[in-house]
Amino acid sequence: MDRRKFLTASAASAGVAMFGGPFAGVAAAGERGTLTHGADYGPLGPVPDLRDGVVRLQLPAGFTYRSFNPVGEAFTEGGLTPGRHDGMAAFRGPRGSTILVRNHEVNGPVGAFGDVSKAYDSTAGGGTATLRVTRYGELIKSAASLNGTQMNCSGGPMPWGAWVTCEETVNGPDVGNDFTGADNTLLKQKHGYIFEVPLDRAASRRPIRSAGRFAHESAAFDPRTGAIYLTEDNFGFASGFYRYLPPKNPLKVGRILDGGKLQMLAIKNAPGKDLSVGLPAGASFQATWVTIDDPDPTFTTKPTNDEAIQYVGKQGRAKGAALFSRLEGAVHDSGTIYFVSTQGGATAAGDTPPSGFGKGRGQIFAYDTWSDRLRLVYESPGSLVLDLPDNVTTSKRGTLVLCEDGGGDNYLRGLTRRGQIFDFSRLMPVSGDSGAEFAGSTFGPDGHTLFVNVQSSQGVSFAIWGPWHKGGF
């Protein structure tokens, strides 16, 4: 396939809408349907999928959607679509189309999809797919764009026309088996890295090792400094908020160079500050950064997976880095990085604490890259209002779009800059597929379409459109 014909060089503007201005406050707690809904689109109802008439989503009146590229469908350029659709970004394509780069969070030595001869690790089943679609979700072209990686959870769009995909694992032949029990000795490469997937050329399949080997989740780029901010989703243990400082600003060289410096956020005059607990509304902290001395370990004496997955973070915490719970989605706007702590906060009355590190139902933080201040902009008052937020994007109005990862019903929710939270879509339950969740929300470059994935055994992507002007998006 000629990728320069498929993915045009003009695809440099990411379809992640800009987001500016402070949040005015935190929405009040309440039962679903009794919140202050200044930005709400109204009640949700079942809407049939334009692809086949099956009802897969509930949406407000006036909204329409089409699903596309489900698990197992043949790519137009050869090979089959893998499962576990996850993080995704949208870029401007030719003739009014949209280019999507989408992660597949496949774990274990199950064999690479696509052309195995081009895989980073021929035994690993994760990676990315690149799709070209219309604004109505009609598939034009599809192909594997990175293969042989593992647990590709989320990542982030880069303004020079690339997607950074993140491995949420530290598996490798030098590490003990993870929670799945899959045999790591079958792997041929170390995992736990970020990879760059360009739009106008084939991915190099070389990890950026200096950006660390840990349970990476998301990446957000700050063009002023050239820093790439990275979240860590370490389910059973404390997580950290990192930044990678490449040797040269990627905007000047058109890619991310290896050989830079990895740092971890700490709170000034409060070493080891635990930010995973319930915090006062609008809590603000002066941040500083500590350097990770050994970001890319190779273990000569094989550790357990639990030991290996904490190795990089423990270096930062030994120097006073802050503790978070399960950092997942992240997005940049105008010098601010907004990022999600999935299980952060206090346990609300009537809620059961989730398993793993962190006992709340979610926090949203904002880090100002100009002032080095970290601020809490929202903390879930309970699972009925916001239940374990995961991936995040923004709308043109500056509203955050939050993908839930809860144990019950999963929603797409909006969080406005005034602190109002509202329901936008409910994922319809599927028999035998109780683990389904929203992931990878991203607006197309013209704002017409919200693209989002469902990660499950029956995973699929959606294009959603309608009267955005009537509500908070």
PEGISUL-V838688 format. One record per helix or strand of 3 or more residues. SS is the DSSP state (H for helix, E for strand). FROM is the first residue (numbers start at 1). TO is the last residue. If there is no record, write none. Layout:
# PEGISUL-V838688
ss=SS from=FROM to=TO
ss=SS from=FROM to=TO
This chain:
# PEGISUL-V838688
ss=H from=3 to=6
ss=E from=44 to=48
ss=E from=55 to=60
ss=E from=64 to=68
ss=E from=85 to=92
ss=H from=94 to=96
ss=E from=98 to=104
ss=H from=116 to=118
ss=E from=126 to=133
ss=E from=139 to=149
ss=E from=152 to=158
ss=E from=162 to=168
ss=H from=184 to=186
ss=E from=194 to=198
ss=H from=209 to=211
ss=E from=215 to=222
ss=E from=227 to=232
ss=E from=241 to=245
ss=H from=250 to=253
ss=E from=261 to=267
ss=E from=284 to=291
ss=H from=305 to=309
ss=H from=311 to=318
ss=E from=327 to=333
ss=E from=336 to=341
ss=E from=363 to=368
ss=E from=373 to=379
ss=E from=389 to=394
ss=E from=400 to=404
ss=E from=411 to=415
ss=E from=421 to=427
ss=E from=437 to=443
ss=E from=450 to=455
ss=E from=460 to=465
ss=H from=468 to=470
